[in-house]
Each structure stands twice: as structure tokens, then as C-alpha cells.
Amino acid sequence: MSKLAIPVKMPGVGEAHSGDLLLVHRALARDAGAFRTIIKTYNQRLYRIARGMLRNDAEAEDVVQEAYVRAFANLAAFRGDASLATWLSRIVINEALGRLRKRRRTVAMPENPEAQVIRFPLNPSDDPERTMAQRQILALVERATDSLPDIYRMVFVARVIEGLSMEETADLLGVRPETVKTRLHRARTLLRKALDDEIGPVLLDAFPFAGRRCERLTRTVMGRLGFE
């Protein structure tokens, strides 16, 4: 797992969109709206990354919350060397890796494999419109993704579920695009039998983090930053 450690790149100039820098400057001025915009814009991406690494809903939320607090404490160091999304994602990856290392130290016996199957809650507002077939497919995607080895799971989550480009994924994970391509091919090979082509259209609905869950995390982080 240590091979996934990603250094958080701080200073540098200008790959970020001007909107990123504007948001950061507003946040540095303690603009509550800027903090809220950052949190709500990146909640889902950061949660999916953390969930892809930790395979546990509650731990993923904890990691995202801690990553926001760490990021906002070091916001003055952001200079736009990478986009704000990539910068935050790297912090989440490092927080998740720390959680995994701690987990390995504290768990004396192997966990029951069955206990690692997490059923992701669906967005309550969408529930009436979900068919049973969709639910079964989403559950299959989530369980199958959880079963991937770490290096393949991270690439699969970034490329297929989060929808990042090859270059964005390579930048996020600190590897070459060719490595991303190889790992993604291997991940697809491992998943093909269970997933098949039929579930492609619903992949973007997997690992949801919206509605009340998004609001709850946003309120918690804002509270920790001293905003009501």
C-alpha cells in the first residue's frame, strides 16, 4: 500500500483555473460562502476516492472531513501548481493511507471477508425512481470494486467511477499515463465477468455522496472552521 503514497504538491504557478484561485483567496479572507462552495463542489469526488481506498462508508466520511480541515489550515500554501480538485484529492489520499496504516497496526486478526461488503445508501430523493435491477447492478459494482487490489481499485475509481481523464488520474496518483492505462486494463479484466457491458450507463451513480449526507459533512466542516 505504501506505493500509493502521494506527495501533496504545494507551491508552483498557474495550472489551476482562475476560479480556483479566486475561491482560495475568498476562503483566506474567511468568506464562509467560499468554504461552503469548495466543500460542496468537491464532496463527491473526495468521498469516492476515500471510499475506494477504505471500503467503508463511515471511515471515508471521517477522512474527507479531516482532509478538509487539513487543507483549509494550509490553504495559504495553495499556489495553483495543480487544480484545487487535484490538490484536495492528494490530501484525501494521504489521509486515507494514514488510516489504512493505523488500521493494520490496530487490527490483530483478519476481518471476516463478509463484513467488508458495504451496501451503499442510495440518495433518498432518488429512491422512488430506482428499479430493483438498478439496485442490484449498483450493489454488484460496489462489491466488485471493493474486491480489487488497491493499485487497481484506485485507478478504476478515478477513471471509471469519478470520470477523470487518463492525464488527470496519472497526475493524481503520481504515476505515468501508461501505468494508468495498464492498471485500468487489468482492473477491467478482473471485473469484466461480474460487471459486463450492461452496467456501464449506471456507473456514475455508484458510490453516491449527495443530499443529506453531503449537507451533514458540509455543516460539520463549517462548524469546525468556526462558522455557524
MDAnalysis code that builds the backbone (N, CA, C; Angstrom):
import MDAnalysis as mda
import numpy as np

u = mda.Universe.empty(684, n_residues=228, atom_resindex=np.repeat(np.arange(228), 3), trajectory=True)
u.add_TopologyAttr("name", ["N", "CA", "C"] * 228)
u.add_TopologyAttr("resid", np.arange(1, 229))
u.add_TopologyAttr("resname", ["MET", "SER", "LYS", "LEU", "ALA", "ILE", "PRO", "VAL", "LYS", "MET", "PRO", "GLY", "VAL", "GLY", "GLU", "ALA", "HIS", "SER", "GLY", "ASP", "LEU", "LEU", "LEU", "VAL", "HIS", "ARG", "ALA", "LEU", "ALA", "ARG", "ASP", "ALA", "GLY", "ALA", "PHE", "ARG", "THR", "ILE", "ILE", "LYS", "THR", "TYR", "ASN", "GLN", "ARG", "LEU", "TYR", "ARG", "ILE", "ALA", "ARG", "GLY", "MET", "LEU", "ARG", "ASN", "ASP", "ALA", "GLU", "ALA", "GLU", "ASP", "VAL", "VAL", "GLN", "GLU", "ALA", "TYR", "VAL", "ARG", "ALA", "PHE", "ALA", "ASN", "LEU", "ALA", "ALA", "PHE", "ARG", "GLY", "ASP", "ALA", "SER", "LEU", "ALA", "THR", "TRP", "LEU", "SER", "ARG", "ILE", "VAL", "ILE", "ASN", "GLU", "ALA", "LEU", "GLY", "ARG", "LEU", "ARG", "LYS", "ARG", "ARG", "ARG", "THR", "VAL", "ALA", "MET", "PRO", "GLU", "ASN", "PRO", "GLU", "ALA", "GLN", "VAL", "ILE", "ARG", "PHE", "PRO", "LEU", "ASN", "PRO", "SER", "ASP", "ASP", "PRO", "GLU", "ARG", "THR", "MET", "ALA", "GLN", "ARG", "GLN", "ILE", "LEU", "ALA", "LEU", "VAL", "GLU", "ARG", "ALA", "THR", "ASP", "SER", "LEU", "PRO", "ASP", "ILE", "TYR", "ARG", "MET", "VAL", "PHE", "VAL", "ALA", "ARG", "VAL", "ILE", "GLU", "GLY", "LEU", "SER", "MET", "GLU", "GLU", "THR", "ALA", "ASP", "LEU", "LEU", "GLY", "VAL", "ARG", "PRO", "GLU", "THR", "VAL", "LYS", "THR", "ARG", "LEU", "HIS", "ARG", "ALA", "ARG", "THR", "LEU", "LEU", "ARG", "LYS", "ALA", "LEU", "ASP", "ASP", "GLU", "ILE", "GLY", "PRO", "VAL", "LEU", "LEU", "ASP", "ALA", "PHE", "PRO", "PHE", "ALA", "GLY", "ARG", "ARG", "CYS", "GLU", "ARG", "LEU", "THR", "ARG", "THR", "VAL", "MET", "GLY", "ARG", "LEU", "GLY", "PHE", "GLU"])
u.atoms.positions = np.array([
    [0.812, -1.205, 0.000],
    [0.000, 0.000, 0.000],
    [0.846, 1.255, 0.000],
    [2.071, 1.170, 0.564],
    [2.912, 2.345, 0.633],
    [3.228, 2.909, -0.744],
    [3.124, 2.062, -1.787],
    [3.407, 2.529, -3.133],
    [2.411, 3.586, -3.592],
    [1.263, 3.694, -2.886],
    [0.257, 4.653, -3.298],
    [0.458, 6.024, -2.667],
    [1.446, 6.169, -1.772],
    [1.633, 7.443, -1.086],
    [1.882, 8.545, -2.105],
    [1.129, 9.624, -2.003],
    [1.217, 10.710, -2.968],
    [1.665, 11.977, -2.252],
    [2.783, 12.566, -2.638],
    [3.189, 13.817, -2.011],
    [2.214, 14.923, -2.370],
    [1.870, 15.756, -1.376],
    [0.979, 16.889, -1.632],
    [1.811, 18.022, -2.190],
    [1.658, 18.276, -3.488],
    [2.454, 19.324, -4.114],
    [1.854, 20.676, -3.747],
    [2.662, 21.559, -3.227],
    [2.161, 22.847, -2.796],
    [2.518, 23.943, -3.800],
    [3.597, 24.698, -3.594],
    [3.774, 25.865, -4.441],
    [4.068, 25.550, -5.893],
    [3.948, 26.554, -6.718],
    [4.110, 26.426, -8.147],
    [3.177, 27.428, -8.778],
    [3.110, 27.524, -10.046],
    [2.231, 28.536, -10.625],
    [1.346, 27.923, -11.667],
    [0.185, 28.263, -11.695],
    [-0.748, 28.501, -12.705],
    [-1.439, 27.439, -13.469],
    [-1.457, 26.183, -13.078],
    [-2.266, 25.236, -13.840],
    [-3.723, 25.300, -13.415],
    [-3.965, 25.812, -12.232],
    [-5.343, 25.866, -11.749],
    [-6.131, 26.917, -12.519],
    [-7.445, 26.722, -12.613],
    [-8.301, 27.732, -13.207],
    [-8.333, 28.956, -12.300],
    [-8.594, 30.088, -12.891],
    [-8.653, 31.310, -12.091],
    [-9.730, 31.213, -11.030],
    [-10.771, 30.443, -11.316],
    [-11.836, 30.265, -10.329],
    [-11.337, 29.608, -9.060],
    [-10.395, 28.662, -9.185],
    [-9.807, 28.028, -8.006],
    [-9.111, 29.071, -7.130],
    [-8.279, 29.891, -7.764],
    [-7.518, 30.884, -7.013],
    [-8.444, 31.922, -6.378],
    [-9.500, 32.266, -7.089],
    [-10.458, 33.220, -6.524],
    [-11.129, 32.640, -5.288],
    [-11.540, 31.380, -5.383],
    [-12.159, 30.721, -4.227],
    [-11.196, 30.665, -3.051],
    [-9.954, 30.335, -3.332],
    [-8.949, 30.237, -2.270],
    [-8.737, 31.599, -1.617],
    [-8.634, 32.649, -2.417],
    [-8.442, 33.993, -1.858],
    [-9.640, 34.395, -1.004],
    [-10.832, 34.066, -1.441],
    [-12.026, 34.377, -0.640],
    [-12.018, 33.595, 0.668],
    [-11.616, 32.314, 0.593],
    [-11.569, 31.499, 1.808],
    [-10.520, 32.032, 2.781],
    [-9.373, 32.471, 2.254],
    [-8.328, 33.035, 3.116],
    [-8.810, 34.291, 3.822],
    [-9.792, 34.962, 3.217],
    [-10.388, 36.145, 3.837],
    [-11.543, 35.775, 4.759],
    [-11.670, 34.476, 5.042],
    [-12.711, 33.943, 5.938],
    [-14.107, 34.193, 5.390],
    [-14.265, 34.044, 4.090],
    [-15.571, 34.126, 3.452],
    [-16.247, 32.768, 3.600],
    [-17.294, 32.707, 4.410],
    [-17.964, 31.434, 4.678],
    [-18.525, 30.819, 3.404],
    [-19.000, 31.665, 2.496],
    [-19.548, 31.154, 1.243],
    [-18.505, 30.438, 0.405],
    [-17.268, 30.907, 0.462],
    [-16.198, 30.260, -0.299],
    [-15.897, 28.878, 0.261],
    [-15.826, 28.779, 1.590],
    [-15.609, 27.464, 2.200],
    [-16.722, 26.492, 1.816],
    [-17.951, 26.981, 1.908],
    [-19.083, 26.110, 1.588],
    [-19.060, 25.681, 0.131],
    [-18.710, 26.590, -0.768],
    [-18.639, 26.257, -2.189],
    [-17.580, 25.188, -2.451],
    [-16.415, 25.340, -1.840],
    [-15.354, 24.346, -2.010],
    [-15.812, 22.980, -1.526],
    [-16.397, 22.948, -0.335],
    [-16.820, 21.672, 0.260],
    [-17.871, 20.999, -0.609],
    [-18.898, 21.749, -1.010],
    [-19.988, 21.128, -1.755],
    [-19.588, 20.782, -3.182],
    [-18.624, 21.508, -3.732],
    [-18.157, 21.202, -5.080],
    [-17.385, 19.894, -5.122],
    [-16.561, 19.641, -4.102],
    [-15.647, 18.500, -4.147],
    [-16.033, 17.342, -3.233],
    [-17.120, 17.460, -2.501],
    [-17.532, 16.389, -1.587],
    [-17.582, 15.026, -2.266],
    [-18.282, 14.949, -3.387],
    [-18.498, 13.640, -4.002],
    [-17.203, 13.039, -4.517],
    [-16.381, 13.841, -5.193],
    [-15.115, 13.310, -5.709],
    [-14.240, 12.808, -4.568],
    [-14.104, 13.609, -3.522],
    [-13.220, 13.228, -2.423],
    [-13.761, 12.008, -1.682],
    [-15.075, 11.962, -1.517],
    [-15.669, 10.797, -0.855],
    [-15.438, 9.529, -1.665],
    [-15.627, 9.606, -2.968],
    [-15.435, 8.419, -3.801],
    [-13.997, 7.923, -3.738],
    [-13.039, 8.849, -3.731],
    [-11.640, 8.451, -3.635],
    [-11.376, 7.775, -2.295],
    [-11.841, 8.412, -1.216],
    [-11.615, 7.834, 0.113],
    [-12.324, 6.493, 0.252],
    [-13.544, 6.423, -0.261],
    [-14.309, 5.170, -0.163],
    [-13.652, 4.074, -0.993],
    [-13.095, 4.445, -2.136],
    [-12.416, 3.463, -2.956],
    [-11.200, 2.875, -2.272],
    [-10.542, 3.665, -1.424],
    [-9.372, 3.169, -0.720],
    [-9.731, 2.408, 0.547],
    [-10.714, 2.917, 1.287],
    [-11.002, 2.374, 2.619],
    [-12.080, 1.301, 2.636],
    [-12.962, 1.296, 1.610],
    [-14.039, 0.318, 1.523],
    [-14.951, 0.360, 2.745],
    [-15.148, 1.537, 3.289],
    [-16.000, 1.703, 4.459],
    [-16.597, 3.109, 4.416],
    [-17.913, 3.198, 4.475],
    [-18.589, 4.490, 4.339],
    [-18.190, 5.479, 5.425],
    [-18.309, 5.057, 6.690],
    [-18.069, 5.968, 7.806],
    [-16.620, 6.447, 7.841],
    [-15.688, 5.537, 7.618],
    [-14.280, 5.930, 7.615],
    [-13.987, 6.901, 6.474],
    [-14.619, 6.671, 5.331],
    [-14.407, 7.573, 4.201],
    [-14.882, 8.981, 4.534],
    [-16.032, 9.100, 5.180],
    [-16.522, 10.421, 5.581],
    [-15.572, 11.077, 6.565],
    [-15.072, 10.309, 7.533],
    [-14.125, 10.851, 8.509],
    [-12.872, 11.376, 7.809],
    [-12.373, 10.606, 6.859],
    [-11.158, 11.001, 6.149],
    [-11.389, 12.276, 5.350],
    [-12.516, 12.381, 4.682],
    [-12.813, 13.586, 3.904],
    [-12.898, 14.801, 4.825],
    [-13.544, 14.622, 5.965],
    [-13.661, 15.727, 6.923],
    [-12.281, 16.171, 7.405],
    [-11.445, 15.218, 7.788],
    [-10.107, 15.561, 8.259],
    [-9.271, 16.195, 7.151],
    [-9.453, 15.718, 5.935],
    [-8.707, 16.274, 4.812],
    [-9.094, 17.730, 4.570],
    [-10.391, 18.053, 4.670],
    [-10.806, 19.436, 4.523],
    [-10.164, 20.315, 5.597],
    [-10.196, 19.850, 6.835],
    [-9.632, 20.651, 7.923],
    [-8.142, 20.880, 7.690],
    [-7.433, 19.825, 7.285],
    [-6.006, 19.962, 6.993],
    [-5.783, 20.911, 5.822],
    [-6.578, 20.749, 4.773],
    [-6.412, 21.591, 3.587],
    [-6.659, 23.060, 3.914],
    [-7.731, 23.329, 4.659],
    [-8.055, 24.713, 4.965],
    [-7.022, 25.338, 5.909],
    [-6.399, 24.508, 6.766],
    [-5.349, 25.021, 7.636],
    [-4.102, 25.407, 6.844],
    [-3.937, 24.801, 5.658],
    [-2.758, 25.057, 4.821],
    [-3.122, 25.752, 3.510],
    [-4.255, 26.411, 3.496],
    [-4.762, 26.975, 2.249],
    [-3.829, 28.046, 1.682],
    [-3.114, 28.736, 2.538],
    [-2.202, 29.776, 2.054],
    [-1.083, 29.202, 1.202],
    [-0.825, 27.899, 1.338],
    [0.235, 27.258, 0.559],
    [-0.211, 26.922, -0.861],
    [-1.517, 27.000, -1.132],
    [-2.013, 26.677, -2.471],
    [-1.646, 27.794, -3.436],
    [-0.891, 27.423, -4.489],
    [-0.460, 28.422, -5.472],
    [-0.918, 28.082, -6.884],
    [-1.688, 27.014, -7.045],
    [-2.173, 26.684, -8.370],
    [-1.246, 25.822, -9.182],
    [-0.301, 25.133, -8.532],
    [0.561, 24.200, -9.266],
    [-0.279, 23.095, -9.883],
    [-1.324, 22.680, -9.186],
    [-2.321, 21.753, -9.713],
    [-3.686, 22.377, -9.463],
    [-4.717, 21.796, -10.035],
    [-6.056, 22.310, -9.778],
    [-6.413, 22.085, -8.316],
    [-7.383, 22.831, -7.833],
    [-7.824, 22.663, -6.453],
    [-8.364, 21.254, -6.235],
    [-9.033, 20.706, -7.232],
    [-9.562, 19.347, -7.122],
    [-8.433, 18.342, -6.914],
    [-7.372, 18.462, -7.697],
    [-6.244, 17.541, -7.563],
    [-5.531, 17.741, -6.235],
    [-5.344, 18.970, -5.839],
    [-4.678, 19.277, -4.570],
    [-5.428, 18.660, -3.403],
    [-6.749, 18.845, -3.384],
    [-7.570, 18.270, -2.318],
    [-7.561, 16.741, -2.386],
    [-7.597, 16.196, -3.599],
    [-7.621, 14.742, -3.751],
    [-6.349, 14.114, -3.200],
    [-5.211, 14.759, -3.416],
    [-3.960, 14.218, -2.886],
    [-3.964, 14.207, -1.359],
    [-4.533, 15.242, -0.771],
    [-4.618, 15.285, 0.689],
    [-5.513, 14.153, 1.193],
    [-6.622, 13.915, 0.500],
    [-7.511, 12.812, 0.882],
    [-6.789, 11.469, 0.776],
    [-6.040, 11.279, -0.302],
    [-5.304, 10.018, -0.467],
    [-4.334, 9.815, 0.691],
    [-3.608, 10.858, 1.050],
    [-2.655, 10.719, 2.151],
    [-3.351, 10.467, 3.479],
    [-4.487, 11.117, 3.703],
    [-5.255, 10.866, 4.932],
    [-5.752, 9.424, 4.961],
    [-6.223, 8.936, 3.821],
    [-6.725, 7.563, 3.759],
    [-5.595, 6.555, 3.976],
    [-4.435, 6.834, 3.401],
    [-3.296, 5.947, 3.610],
    [-2.908, 5.897, 5.082],
    [-2.966, 7.042, 5.746],
    [-2.683, 7.056, 7.179],
    [-3.685, 6.226, 7.953],
    [-4.951, 6.302, 7.555],
    [-5.980, 5.499, 8.213],
    [-5.742, 4.008, 7.977],
    [-5.331, 3.642, 6.774],
    [-5.052, 2.237, 6.481],
    [-3.871, 1.722, 7.286],
    [-2.837, 2.539, 7.417],
    [-1.687, 2.118, 8.215],
    [-2.075, 1.921, 9.675],
    [-2.893, 2.829, 10.193],
    [-3.348, 2.714, 11.567],
    [-4.217, 1.478, 11.743],
    [-5.052, 1.204, 10.743],
    [-5.919, 0.030, 10.810],
    [-5.095, -1.247, 10.879],
    [-4.031, -1.308, 10.078],
    [-3.190, -2.509, 10.073],
    [-2.482, -2.701, 11.403],
    [-2.154, -1.603, 12.071],
    [-1.469, -1.728, 13.361],
    [-2.419, -2.170, 14.467],
    [-3.685, -1.760, 14.379],
    [-4.601, -2.000, 15.489],
    [-5.430, -3.267, 15.339],
    [-5.567, -3.780, 14.114],
    [-6.362, -4.991, 13.916],
    [-5.453, -6.200, 14.044],
    [-5.668, -6.971, 15.085],
    [-4.790, -8.111, 15.356],
    [-5.121, -9.311, 14.497],
    [-6.405, -9.499, 14.191],
    [-6.830, -10.659, 13.422],
    [-7.490, -10.209, 12.135],
    [-7.418, -11.049, 11.094],
    [-8.067, -10.688, 9.828],
    [-9.564, -10.500, 10.030],
    [-10.099, -9.508, 9.323],
    [-11.538, -9.289, 9.394],
    [-12.278, -10.365, 8.617],
    [-13.502, -10.598, 9.025],
    [-14.365, -11.506, 8.295],
    [-14.635, -10.922, 6.915],
    [-14.264, -11.614, 5.841],
    [-14.484, -11.053, 4.497],
    [-15.914, -10.623, 4.258],
    [-16.862, -11.339, 4.843],
    [-18.259, -10.974, 4.627],
    [-18.574, -9.612, 5.239],
    [-17.849, -9.258, 6.327],
    [-18.116, -7.993, 6.990],
    [-17.655, -6.807, 6.164],
    [-16.856, -7.047, 5.127],
    [-16.345, -5.954, 4.319],
    [-17.285, -5.580, 3.174],
    [-18.354, -6.309, 3.005],
    [-19.317, -5.983, 1.956],
    [-20.198, -4.859, 2.464],
    [-20.036, -3.672, 1.908],
    [-20.760, -2.492, 2.352],
    [-21.870, -2.174, 1.363],
    [-23.075, -2.048, 1.853],
    [-24.184, -1.651, 0.983],
    [-24.298, -0.127, 1.027],
    [-24.045, 0.500, -0.085],
    [-24.056, 1.950, -0.125],
    [-25.494, 2.462, -0.093],
    [-25.778, 3.448, 0.768],
    [-27.124, 4.011, 0.772],
    [-27.372, 4.816, -0.492],
    [-28.559, 4.711, -1.014],
    [-28.925, 5.486, -2.198],
    [-29.463, 6.838, -1.759],
    [-29.353, 7.809, -2.627],
    [-29.891, 9.129, -2.339],
    [-31.393, 9.008, -2.078],
    [-31.877, 9.436, -0.880],
    [-33.297, 9.264, -0.559],
    [-34.219, 9.879, -1.587],
    [-33.823, 11.017, -2.185],
    [-34.708, 11.665, -3.139],
    [-34.859, 10.853, -4.420],
    [-33.898, 9.966, -4.678],
    [-33.950, 9.163, -5.897],
    [-34.635, 7.815, -5.690],
    [-34.806, 7.408, -4.449],
    [-35.289, 6.067, -4.161],
    [-36.542, 5.659, -4.935],
    [-37.576, 6.505, -4.991],
    [-38.806, 6.072, -5.673],
    [-38.595, 5.744, -7.145],
    [-37.572, 6.298, -7.756],
    [-37.360, 6.124, -9.190],
    [-36.387, 4.999, -9.514],
    [-35.790, 4.376, -8.484],
    [-34.825, 3.305, -8.731],
    [-35.540, 1.975, -8.923],
    [-35.167, 1.266, -9.936],
    [-35.714, -0.065, -10.143],
    [-34.869, -1.073, -9.382],
    [-35.439, -2.246, -9.132],
    [-34.687, -3.283, -8.445],
    [-33.456, -3.692, -9.251],
    [-33.584, -3.702, -10.560],
    [-32.438, -4.069, -11.398],
    [-31.283, -3.102, -11.194],
    [-31.586, -1.804, -11.141],
    [-30.539, -0.814, -10.917],
    [-29.862, -1.029, -9.579],
    [-30.667, -1.309, -8.562],
    [-30.108, -1.513, -7.227],
    [-29.148, -2.696, -7.217],
    [-29.556, -3.763, -7.887],
    [-28.708, -4.954, -7.920],
    [-27.412, -4.688, -8.676],
    [-27.513, -3.925, -9.769],
    [-26.320, -3.617, -10.539],
    [-25.369, -2.736, -9.730],
    [-25.916, -1.718, -9.060],
    [-25.076, -0.849, -8.251],
    [-24.392, -1.628, -7.135],
    [-25.136, -2.529, -6.504],
    [-24.536, -3.339, -5.439],
    [-23.413, -4.198, -6.000],
    [-23.610, -4.709, -7.203],
    [-22.578, -5.521, -7.846],
    [-21.329, -4.693, -8.132],
    [-21.527, -3.483, -8.640],
    [-20.392, -2.597, -8.922],
    [-19.606, -2.329, -7.644],
    [-20.316, -1.999, -6.583],
    [-19.653, -1.634, -5.340],
    [-18.887, -2.806, -4.735],
    [-19.511, -3.975, -4.717],
    [-18.843, -5.148, -4.149],
    [-17.658, -5.560, -5.014],
    [-17.845, -5.539, -6.315],
    [-16.761, -5.937, -7.210],
    [-15.591, -4.963, -7.116],
    [-15.887, -3.676, -7.011],
    [-14.824, -2.691, -6.876],
    [-14.067, -2.882, -5.568],
    [-14.807, -3.154, -4.508],
    [-14.167, -3.404, -3.213],
    [-13.204, -4.583, -3.267],
    [-13.469, -5.537, -4.155],
    [-12.650, -6.747, -4.197],
    [-11.336, -6.553, -4.967],
    [-11.200, -5.430, -5.679],
    [-9.984, -5.197, -6.460],
    [-8.775, -4.934, -5.557],
    [-7.587, -5.369, -5.952],
    [-6.369, -4.970, -5.239],
    [-6.248, -3.445, -5.250],
    [-5.588, -2.900, -4.245],
    [-5.553, -1.454, -4.042],
    [-5.124, -0.664, -5.278],
    [-4.026, -1.073, -5.922],
    [-3.498, -0.252, -7.022],
    [-4.444, -0.230, -8.216],
    [-5.216, -1.288, -8.398],
    [-6.184, -1.309, -9.495],
    [-7.477, -0.595, -9.098],
    [-7.856, -0.730, -7.828],
    [-9.100, -0.097, -7.366],
    [-9.008, 1.413, -7.465],
    [-7.845, 1.998, -7.077],
    [-7.720, 3.443, -7.141],
    [-7.846, 3.957, -8.567],
    [-7.234, 3.273, -9.519],
    [-7.323, 3.687, -10.918],
    [-8.752, 3.527, -11.423],
    [-9.400, 2.433, -11.075],
    [-10.768, 2.193, -11.528],
    [-11.722, 3.252, -10.983],
    [-11.591, 3.575, -9.689],
    [-12.451, 4.592, -9.089],
    [-12.230, 5.940, -9.769],
    [-10.965, 6.308, -9.971],
    [-10.667, 7.610, -10.571],
    [-11.132, 7.702, -12.017],
    [-10.835, 6.678, -12.812],
    [-11.114, 6.742, -14.249],
    [-12.562, 6.428, -14.595],
    [-13.110, 5.361, -14.017],
    [-14.424, 4.884, -14.446],
    [-15.547, 5.480, -13.611],
    [-15.383, 5.487, -12.302],
    [-16.475, 5.952, -11.445],
    [-16.462, 7.470, -11.302],
    [-15.281, 8.054, -11.071],
    [-15.204, 9.504, -10.944],
    [-15.110, 10.186, -12.300],
    [-14.654, 9.482, -13.343],
    [-14.639, 10.038, -14.683],
    [-13.467, 10.944, -14.994],
    [-12.355, 10.798, -14.261],
    [-11.177, 11.608, -14.557],
    [-10.522, 11.124, -15.851],
    [-9.808, 12.031, -16.516],
    [-9.098, 11.648, -17.728],
    [-7.861, 10.833, -17.369],
    [-7.234, 10.239, -18.391],
    [-6.007, 9.482, -18.172],
    [-4.939, 10.369, -17.536],
    [-4.806, 11.599, -18.061],
    [-3.782, 12.515, -17.561],
    [-4.096, 12.967, -16.144],
    [-5.370, 13.253, -15.861],
    [-5.751, 13.669, -14.508],
    [-5.489, 12.557, -13.498],
    [-5.805, 11.318, -13.893],
    [-5.574, 10.189, -12.995],
    [-4.086, 9.993, -12.741],
    [-3.287, 10.092, -13.790],
    [-1.843, 9.945, -13.636],
    [-1.288, 11.022, -12.712],
    [-1.759, 12.256, -12.889],
    [-1.308, 13.360, -12.051],
    [-1.725, 13.141, -10.601],
    [-2.951, 12.685, -10.402],
    [-3.467, 12.448, -9.061],
    [-2.672, 11.381, -8.329],
    [-2.372, 10.281, -9.006],
    [-1.709, 9.145, -8.369],
    [-0.198, 9.199, -8.449],
    [0.334, 10.176, -9.178],
    [1.780, 10.303, -9.266],
    [2.439, 9.211, -10.081],
    [1.746, 8.747, -11.125],
    [2.311, 7.710, -11.997],
    [2.221, 8.180, -13.441],
    [2.815, 7.432, -14.364],
    [2.758, 7.781, -15.772],
    [1.401, 7.382, -16.371],
    [0.942, 8.107, -17.403],
    [-0.305, 7.719, -18.059],
    [-0.283, 6.273, -18.555],
    [0.889, 5.802, -18.986],
    [0.990, 4.414, -19.449],
    [0.691, 3.438, -18.313],
    [1.107, 3.806, -17.103],
    [0.834, 2.962, -15.938],
    [-0.654, 2.950, -15.627],
    [-1.280, 4.118, -15.742],
    [-2.729, 4.190, -15.542],
    [-3.437, 3.276, -16.538],
    [-3.028, 3.354, -17.798],
    [-3.658, 2.542, -18.837],
    [-3.510, 1.059, -18.546],
    [-2.316, 0.634, -18.111],
    [-2.077, -0.774, -17.814],
    [-2.913, -1.240, -16.626],
    [-2.938, -0.427, -15.583],
    [-3.697, -0.810, -14.383],
    [-5.196, -0.818, -14.651],
    [-5.654, 0.131, -15.452],
    [-7.080, 0.157, -15.770],
    [-7.468, -1.079, -16.578],
    [-6.617, -1.465, -17.523],
    [-6.882, -2.666, -18.306],
    [-6.975, -3.890, -17.395],
    [-6.057, -3.970, -16.446],
    [-6.080, -5.100, -15.515],
    [-7.327, -5.061, -14.637],
    [-7.707, -3.870, -14.192],
    [-8.906, -3.744, -13.369],
    [-10.144, -4.183, -14.145],
    [-10.244, -3.752, -15.395],
    [-11.390, -4.142, -16.213],
    [-11.417, -5.652, -16.435],
    [-10.244, -6.241, -16.617],
    [-10.173, -7.691, -16.809],
    [-10.697, -8.416, -15.583],
    [-10.314, -7.929, -14.403],
    [-10.738, -8.557, -13.158],
    [-12.240, -8.397, -12.915],
    [-12.791, -7.297, -13.404],
    [-14.199, -7.004, -13.143],
    [-15.156, -7.461, -14.243],
    [-14.610, -7.776, -15.415],
    [-15.460, -7.959, -16.592],
    [-16.546, -9.014, -16.396],
    [-16.207, -10.126, -15.819],
    [-17.175, -11.209, -15.668],
    [-18.363, -10.769, -14.824],
    [-18.091, -9.996, -13.757],
    [-19.168, -9.581, -12.861],
    [-19.944, -8.374, -13.384],
    [-19.232, -7.481, -14.054],
    [-19.866, -6.225, -14.434],
    [-20.487, -6.242, -15.819],
    [-19.679, -6.650, -16.818],
    [-20.121, -6.728, -18.201],
    [-20.518, -5.346, -18.714],
    [-20.893, -5.295, -19.974],
    [-21.182, -4.011, -20.594],
    [-22.493, -3.395, -20.126],
    [-23.407, -4.205, -19.613],
    [-24.750, -3.696, -19.312],
    [-24.771, -2.637, -18.234],
    [-23.754, -2.603, -17.355],
    [-23.832, -1.659, -16.248],
    [-23.098, -0.359, -16.509],
    [-22.470, -0.232, -17.657],
    [-21.758, 0.998, -17.951],
    [-22.562, 2.265, -17.733],
    [-23.812, 2.344, -18.222],
    [-24.575, 3.585, -18.094],
    [-24.876, 4.016, -16.666],
    [-24.805, 3.091, -15.680],
    [-25.159, 3.496, -14.324],
    [-23.957, 3.669, -13.423],
    [-22.748, 3.550, -13.967],
    [-21.565, 3.640, -13.103],
    [-21.451, 4.985, -12.394],
    [-21.882, 6.059, -13.049],
    [-21.748, 7.366, -12.428],
    [-22.661, 7.539, -11.227],
    [-23.629, 6.625, -11.030],
    [-24.484, 6.691, -9.851],
    [-23.933, 5.875, -8.694],
    [-22.845, 5.148, -8.910],
    [-22.277, 4.333, -7.844],
    [-21.566, 5.213, -6.828],
    [-21.459, 4.741, -5.614],
    [-20.817, 5.456, -4.514],
    [-21.391, 6.868, -4.358],
    [-22.694, 7.006, -4.178],
    [-23.288, 8.338, -4.095],
    [-22.867, 9.059, -2.825],
    [-22.739, 10.373, -2.935],
    [-22.485, 11.188, -1.750],
    [-23.153, 12.521, -2.004],
    [-24.437, 12.568, -1.718],
    [-25.198, 13.772, -2.027],
    [-26.307, 13.918, -0.999],
    [-27.185, 14.905, -1.232],
    [-28.340, 15.083, -0.370],
    [-27.955, 15.326, 1.076],
    [-28.628, 14.610, 1.986],
    [-28.425, 14.842, 3.402],
    [-27.015, 14.513, 3.850],
    [-26.384, 13.505, 3.237],
    [-25.022, 13.143, 3.632],
    [-24.050, 14.263, 3.285],
    [-24.211, 14.838, 2.101],
    [-23.362, 15.955, 1.681],
    [-23.574, 17.150, 2.603],
    [-24.845, 17.454, 2.912],
    [-25.151, 18.585, 3.787],
    [-24.567, 18.373, 5.172],
    [-24.685, 17.146, 5.705],
    [-24.188, 16.863, 7.049],
    [-22.684, 17.098, 7.142],
    [-21.940, 16.581, 6.149],
    [-20.498, 16.765, 6.190],
    [-20.132, 18.239, 6.024],
    [-20.865, 18.936, 5.151],
    [-20.610, 20.359, 4.964],
    [-20.817, 21.126, 6.262],
    [-21.920, 20.848, 6.975],
    [-22.192, 21.535, 8.238],
    [-21.116, 21.238, 9.270],
    [-20.672, 19.979, 9.322],
    [-19.671, 19.603, 10.315],
    [-18.360, 20.334, 10.078],
    [-17.910, 20.350, 8.817],
    [-16.646, 21.026, 8.498],
    [-16.775, 22.524, 8.758],
    [-17.899, 23.132, 8.356],
    [-18.096, 24.563, 8.591],
    [-18.069, 24.863, 10.084],
    [-18.667, 23.975, 10.896],
    [-18.649, 24.158, 12.349],
    [-17.244, 24.097, 12.899],
    [-16.448, 23.167, 12.387],
    [-15.065, 23.050, 12.849],
    [-14.220, 24.247, 12.453],
    [-14.651, 24.935, 11.394],
    [-13.945, 26.140, 10.965],
    [-14.419, 27.393, 11.696],
    [-15.411, 27.229, 12.572],
    [-15.874, 28.346, 13.368],
    [-17.040, 29.118, 12.796],
    [-17.674, 28.562, 11.730],
    [-18.844, 29.211, 11.159],
    [-20.096, 28.548, 11.702],
    [-21.165, 29.312, 11.877],
    [-22.415, 28.707, 12.317],
    [-23.062, 28.012, 11.141],
])
